[in-house]
Amino acid sequence: MSRIMKQEISLLQFILTITSIELGASILTLPADLAQEAGTDGWISIIMGYVLATVVGLCIIKVMSKHPEKTMQQILIFYFSPFLGKLIVVIWIIYAFLTAFSIFDASIYIINEWILPNTPNYLIAVLFIVPVYMALRDGVRLISRFQLVVFFLTIWLPLILLFSLNNSHIMFLLPTLKEGWGPVIQGTRISVFAFLGFELAFLFYPYLKQKQYAAKGIIIANSITLLIYLQITLICFVVFSPDEISKYIWPTLTLVKPIRFSFLERFEIVYVSFYILIFLTSVIPYVFFVTENISELFHRRSRSQLYIVLGFFLMIYMFYQPYFKDITFFNNVLSSISYFVAFAFPLFLWLYVMMVSKKKVISK
């Protein structure tokens, strides 16, 4: 029995793994980012970003389904030669590492700002790294189970924001398309970045037991993400005025602060504490992508790659103090890279594989 067959995951695990990756740190800042670019029409940008992410995700599934037992690295080597294929894999490893670090960095900053303001960042990094290591040490099956548990454990987080609707004004959303389609299209550039995570279908597809339903899995995963993003964004748009919302860094957390319960004070601390789990579900798969592909690249499977990656994260925070402007700059750079790696490349690969397949059929 192959290693992949021993680590097979169910369709539900596949769906919720992709969804959990997508619901990372973007969920806290997306409404404000969209408001700055597209105003209260930003919710339309989310739908457009969903369509684009789903189309690219289906292209990934189409490519992987051509060779259902092969990994992404094996497919790239098969179509592009060992040198070029491995070079592309290295680019993807760098991209996944930067994405993991970006989410990790934002998580450390938010924990430091909202929960542990007097705690050194390297100690927070240690606390963050421990569950990452525990989830990664036993492979994809443990990761998918962790994603599944966290999803159902945190599903109440967006629902609790419904309490904020007591102070809402639906007129803030009107008129629709008040400035035309231009700002909405510009907002799509932001919304597609929020859907990042679907590209790791390259990683999880070989482990999927019911591969014939992979396309449906991608659609359902992106649809769940779409519904959660729309709910949170629309609530922010009707509670805050169009001019007010862009002034908040984390409008989602700002909505939580006024919520009070007779048995609990500082509810926002509890809220952010549960959000740490969501950060973990975004970081862990990207780190897993890095370690898995490094192991396959050097034909050596051990935990040393994991120790190196997590040790590098820890070393950084011994000397580095994250600031919001640094996180914003890093996210802007990463979003530019992701347009080529996560969106353009899968489309190109799908077109290339289709052309090669047709040439082989014609030649026969």
C-alpha positions as CSV (number, residue, x, y, z in Angstrom):
1,M,0.0,0.0,0.0
2,S,1.4,3.4,-1.1
3,R,2.0,6.2,1.3
4,I,-0.7,8.3,-0.3
5,M,-3.3,5.5,0.0
6,K,-2.5,5.2,3.7
7,Q,-3.2,8.9,4.2
8,E,-6.4,9.1,2.2
9,I,-8.9,11.8,3.2
10,S,-12.7,12.0,2.7
11,L,-14.5,14.5,0.5
12,L,-15.8,16.4,3.6
13,Q,-12.3,16.7,4.9
14,F,-11.1,17.9,1.5
15,I,-13.8,20.5,1.3
16,L,-13.4,21.9,4.9
17,T,-9.6,21.8,4.5
18,I,-9.7,24.1,1.5
19,T,-12.3,26.3,3.2
20,S,-10.3,26.6,6.4
21,I,-7.2,27.6,4.5
22,E,-9.1,30.4,2.7
23,L,-10.6,31.8,5.9
24,G,-7.3,33.1,7.2
25,A,-6.3,36.6,8.3
26,S,-8.2,38.2,5.4
27,I,-11.5,37.7,7.1
28,L,-10.5,40.4,9.7
29,T,-9.5,43.1,7.2
30,L,-11.5,42.3,4.0
31,P,-14.5,44.6,4.6
32,A,-12.2,47.6,5.2
33,D,-9.9,46.8,2.3
34,L,-12.9,46.5,-0.1
35,A,-14.5,49.6,1.2
36,Q,-11.4,51.6,0.4
37,E,-11.4,50.3,-3.1
38,A,-15.0,49.8,-4.1
39,G,-17.1,51.4,-1.3
40,T,-20.2,49.5,-0.2
41,D,-20.3,47.8,-3.6
42,G,-17.3,45.7,-2.4
43,W,-19.7,42.7,-1.8
44,I,-20.0,42.4,-5.6
45,S,-16.2,42.2,-5.8
46,I,-16.4,39.2,-3.5
47,I,-18.7,37.4,-5.8
48,M,-16.5,38.2,-8.8
49,G,-13.4,37.0,-6.8
50,Y,-15.3,33.8,-6.0
51,V,-16.1,33.1,-9.6
52,L,-12.4,33.6,-10.7
53,A,-11.0,31.5,-7.8
54,T,-13.5,28.7,-8.6
55,V,-12.6,28.7,-12.3
56,V,-8.9,28.5,-11.5
57,G,-9.6,25.8,-8.9
58,L,-11.5,23.7,-11.5
59,C,-8.5,24.0,-13.8
60,I,-6.3,22.6,-11.1
61,I,-8.7,19.7,-10.6
62,K,-8.8,19.1,-14.4
63,V,-5.0,18.9,-14.6
64,M,-4.6,16.6,-11.5
65,S,-7.4,14.3,-12.8
66,K,-5.3,13.5,-15.8
67,H,-2.8,11.8,-13.5
68,P,-4.8,11.0,-10.4
69,E,-2.0,9.0,-8.6
70,K,0.7,11.6,-9.3
71,T,1.7,14.5,-7.1
72,M,2.0,18.1,-8.4
73,Q,5.8,17.7,-8.6
74,Q,5.6,14.5,-10.6
75,I,3.1,16.1,-13.1
76,L,5.4,19.1,-13.6
77,I,8.4,16.9,-14.2
78,F,6.3,14.7,-16.6
79,Y,5.2,17.7,-18.7
80,F,8.2,20.1,-18.5
81,S,11.4,18.0,-17.9
82,P,13.1,17.3,-14.6
83,F,15.0,20.6,-14.5
84,L,12.2,23.0,-15.4
85,G,9.6,21.0,-13.4
86,K,11.7,21.2,-10.3
87,L,12.4,24.9,-10.8
88,I,8.7,25.5,-10.9
89,V,8.3,23.5,-7.7
90,V,11.0,25.6,-6.0
91,I,9.0,28.8,-7.0
92,W,5.9,27.2,-5.4
93,I,7.8,26.3,-2.3
94,I,9.0,29.9,-1.9
95,Y,5.5,31.1,-2.5
96,A,4.0,28.7,0.1
97,F,6.7,29.7,2.6
98,L,6.0,33.4,2.1
99,T,2.3,32.8,2.4
100,A,2.7,30.8,5.6
101,F,5.0,33.5,7.1
102,S,2.6,36.2,6.1
103,I,-0.3,34.6,8.0
104,F,2.0,33.7,10.9
105,D,3.2,37.3,11.1
106,A,-0.3,38.8,11.1
107,S,-1.3,36.3,13.7
108,I,1.5,37.2,16.0
109,Y,0.8,40.9,15.6
110,I,-3.0,40.5,16.3
111,I,-2.3,38.2,19.4
112,N,0.2,40.8,20.7
113,E,-2.2,43.7,20.1
114,W,-5.4,42.2,21.4
115,I,-4.6,39.5,23.9
116,L,-1.0,39.5,25.1
117,P,0.4,43.1,24.7
118,N,3.2,42.6,27.3
119,T,4.4,39.2,26.1
120,P,7.5,39.1,23.9
121,N,6.8,38.0,20.3
122,Y,9.2,35.1,20.4
123,L,7.2,33.5,23.3
124,I,4.0,34.0,21.3
125,A,5.8,32.4,18.3
126,V,6.7,29.4,20.5
127,L,3.1,29.0,21.6
128,F,2.0,29.2,18.0
129,I,4.6,26.8,16.7
130,V,3.7,24.0,19.1
131,P,0.3,23.2,17.6
132,V,1.7,23.6,14.1
133,Y,4.3,21.0,14.8
134,M,1.8,18.6,16.5
135,A,-0.6,18.8,13.5
136,L,2.2,18.3,10.9
137,R,4.1,15.4,12.4
138,D,1.6,12.7,11.3
139,G,0.8,13.9,7.8
140,V,-2.2,14.9,5.8
141,R,-4.8,12.8,7.6
142,L,-4.1,14.4,10.9
143,I,-4.1,17.8,9.2
144,S,-7.5,17.2,7.6
145,R,-9.0,16.0,10.8
146,F,-7.7,19.1,12.6
147,Q,-9.2,21.4,9.9
148,L,-12.5,19.6,10.2
149,V,-12.6,20.0,14.0
150,V,-11.6,23.6,14.0
151,F,-14.2,24.5,11.3
152,F,-17.1,23.2,13.4
153,L,-15.5,24.6,16.6
154,T,-15.4,28.1,15.2
155,I,-18.5,28.2,12.9
156,W,-20.1,30.4,15.6
157,L,-17.6,33.2,15.1
158,P,-19.3,34.8,12.0
159,L,-22.8,34.1,13.5
160,I,-22.1,36.1,16.6
161,L,-21.7,39.2,14.5
162,L,-25.5,39.1,13.9
163,F,-25.9,40.7,17.3
164,S,-24.4,43.9,15.7
165,L,-27.4,44.3,13.4
166,N,-29.3,46.1,16.1
167,N,-27.4,49.2,15.0
168,S,-27.6,48.6,11.2
169,H,-28.8,50.8,8.4
170,I,-29.6,49.0,5.2
171,M,-29.6,52.3,3.3
172,F,-25.8,52.3,3.6
173,L,-25.7,49.8,0.8
174,L,-27.7,51.9,-1.6
175,P,-27.6,52.8,-4.4
176,T,-25.9,49.8,-5.9
177,L,-23.0,50.5,-8.3
178,K,-23.1,54.1,-7.3
179,E,-19.7,54.7,-9.0
180,G,-20.0,52.2,-11.8
181,W,-18.2,48.9,-12.4
182,G,-14.7,50.3,-12.3
183,P,-14.2,50.3,-8.5
184,V,-15.9,46.9,-8.3
185,I,-13.4,45.4,-10.7
186,Q,-10.6,47.1,-8.8
187,G,-12.0,45.5,-5.6
188,T,-11.9,42.1,-7.3
189,R,-8.1,42.4,-7.1
190,I,-8.5,42.4,-3.3
191,S,-11.2,39.8,-3.1
192,V,-9.4,37.1,-5.1
193,F,-6.5,37.4,-2.7
194,A,-8.9,36.5,0.1
195,F,-9.8,33.3,-1.6
196,L,-6.2,32.0,-1.7
197,G,-6.0,28.5,-0.4
198,F,-7.8,26.8,-3.3
199,E,-4.5,26.4,-5.0
200,L,-3.5,23.8,-2.4
201,A,-5.8,21.4,-4.2
202,F,-2.6,20.6,-6.0
203,L,-1.4,19.2,-2.7
204,F,-4.5,17.5,-1.4
205,Y,-6.0,16.0,-4.5
206,P,-3.8,12.9,-4.6
207,Y,-4.9,12.1,-1.1
208,L,-8.6,12.4,-1.9
209,K,-10.4,9.1,-1.7
210,Q,-13.4,10.1,-3.9
211,K,-11.5,11.9,-6.7
212,Q,-14.5,11.9,-9.0
213,Y,-16.1,14.5,-6.7
214,A,-13.1,16.8,-6.5
215,A,-14.6,19.4,-8.8
216,K,-17.7,19.5,-6.7
217,G,-15.5,19.7,-3.6
218,I,-13.8,22.9,-4.9
219,I,-17.1,24.5,-5.8
220,I,-18.6,23.7,-2.4
221,A,-15.4,24.8,-0.5
222,N,-15.3,28.2,-2.3
223,S,-19.1,28.6,-1.9
224,I,-18.8,28.2,1.9
225,T,-16.0,30.8,2.0
226,L,-18.1,33.1,-0.2
227,L,-21.1,32.9,2.2
228,I,-19.0,33.7,5.2
229,Y,-17.2,36.5,3.5
230,L,-20.5,38.0,2.2
231,Q,-22.1,37.7,5.6
232,I,-19.3,39.5,7.5
233,T,-18.7,42.1,4.8
234,L,-22.4,43.0,4.5
235,I,-22.8,43.3,8.3
236,C,-19.8,45.6,8.4
237,F,-21.2,47.7,5.5
238,V,-24.7,48.2,7.1
239,V,-23.3,48.8,10.7
240,F,-20.6,51.3,9.8
241,S,-21.2,54.2,7.5
242,P,-19.4,54.2,4.1
243,D,-16.9,56.8,5.4
244,E,-16.4,55.2,8.8
245,I,-15.6,51.6,7.8
246,S,-12.4,52.5,6.0
247,K,-11.0,54.0,9.2
248,Y,-10.9,50.7,11.0
249,I,-8.0,48.3,10.6
250,W,-10.0,45.3,11.8
251,P,-13.7,46.2,11.4
252,T,-14.7,42.6,12.2
253,L,-13.1,42.8,15.6
254,T,-14.5,46.3,16.1
255,L,-18.0,44.9,15.7
256,V,-17.3,42.4,18.5
257,K,-16.2,45.0,21.1
258,P,-19.6,46.4,22.0
259,I,-21.1,42.9,22.4
260,R,-21.7,42.3,26.1
261,F,-22.9,39.3,28.1
262,S,-23.9,39.4,31.8
263,F,-21.5,36.5,32.6
264,L,-18.6,37.7,30.5
265,E,-16.4,40.8,30.2
266,R,-14.0,41.6,27.3
267,F,-15.8,39.2,24.9
268,E,-13.5,40.3,22.1
269,I,-10.5,38.6,23.8
270,V,-12.5,35.3,23.7
271,Y,-13.3,36.0,20.1
272,V,-9.7,36.6,19.1
273,S,-8.6,33.6,21.0
274,F,-10.8,31.4,18.9
275,Y,-9.6,33.1,15.8
276,I,-6.1,31.8,16.6
277,L,-7.4,28.4,15.6
278,I,-8.4,29.8,12.2
279,F,-5.0,31.3,11.7
280,L,-3.5,27.8,12.4
281,T,-5.7,26.2,9.8
282,S,-4.3,28.6,7.2
283,V,-0.6,28.3,8.3
284,I,-0.4,24.5,8.7
285,P,-1.3,23.4,5.1
286,Y,1.2,25.9,3.6
287,V,4.0,24.7,5.9
288,F,3.0,21.1,5.0
289,F,3.2,22.0,1.3
290,V,6.7,23.3,1.8
291,T,8.0,20.3,3.8
292,E,6.3,17.7,1.5
293,N,7.7,19.2,-1.7
294,I,11.2,19.6,-0.2
295,S,11.1,16.0,0.9
296,E,10.0,14.9,-2.6
297,L,12.6,17.2,-4.2
298,F,15.5,15.6,-2.3
299,H,14.0,12.1,-2.1
300,R,14.4,12.2,1.6
301,R,11.4,11.9,4.0
302,S,12.2,13.0,7.5
303,R,11.1,15.7,10.0
304,S,14.3,17.7,9.6
305,Q,12.6,19.9,7.0
306,L,9.8,20.7,9.5
307,Y,12.3,21.5,12.2
308,I,14.2,23.9,9.9
309,V,11.1,25.7,8.7
310,L,9.6,26.2,12.2
311,G,13.0,27.0,13.6
312,F,13.4,29.7,11.0
313,F,10.1,31.2,12.1
314,L,11.2,31.2,15.7
315,M,14.6,32.7,14.9
316,I,13.0,35.6,13.1
317,Y,11.0,36.6,16.1
318,M,14.0,36.6,18.3
319,F,15.1,39.8,16.6
320,Y,12.0,41.1,14.6
321,Q,9.1,43.2,15.9
322,P,6.2,43.1,13.5
323,Y,4.4,46.4,12.8
324,F,1.2,46.9,10.9
325,K,2.8,48.8,8.1
326,D,5.3,46.0,7.6
327,I,2.5,43.4,7.4
328,T,0.6,45.6,4.9
329,F,3.6,46.0,2.7
330,F,4.4,42.2,2.9
331,N,0.8,41.4,2.0
332,N,0.9,43.7,-1.0
333,V,4.0,42.1,-2.3
334,L,2.6,38.6,-1.7
335,S,-0.7,39.4,-3.4
336,S,1.3,40.5,-6.5
337,I,3.2,37.2,-6.5
338,S,0.0,35.2,-6.0
339,Y,-1.6,36.6,-9.1
340,F,1.1,34.9,-11.2
341,V,1.7,31.7,-9.1
342,A,-1.8,30.8,-7.8
343,F,-4.0,32.2,-10.6
344,A,-2.0,32.6,-13.9
345,F,0.1,29.5,-13.6
346,P,-2.8,27.0,-13.1
347,L,-4.6,28.4,-16.1
348,F,-1.4,28.2,-18.2
349,L,-0.8,24.6,-17.0
350,W,-4.3,23.6,-17.8
351,L,-4.1,25.0,-21.3
352,Y,-0.7,23.4,-21.8
353,V,-1.8,20.0,-20.6
354,M,-4.9,20.2,-22.9
355,M,-2.8,21.1,-25.9
356,V,-0.3,18.3,-25.2
357,S,-3.1,15.8,-24.7
358,K,-4.7,16.8,-28.0
359,K,-1.4,16.5,-29.9
360,K,-0.9,13.0,-28.5
361,V,-4.4,12.0,-29.7
362,I,-3.9,13.5,-33.2
363,S,-0.5,11.8,-33.5
364,K,-2.0,8.5,-32.7
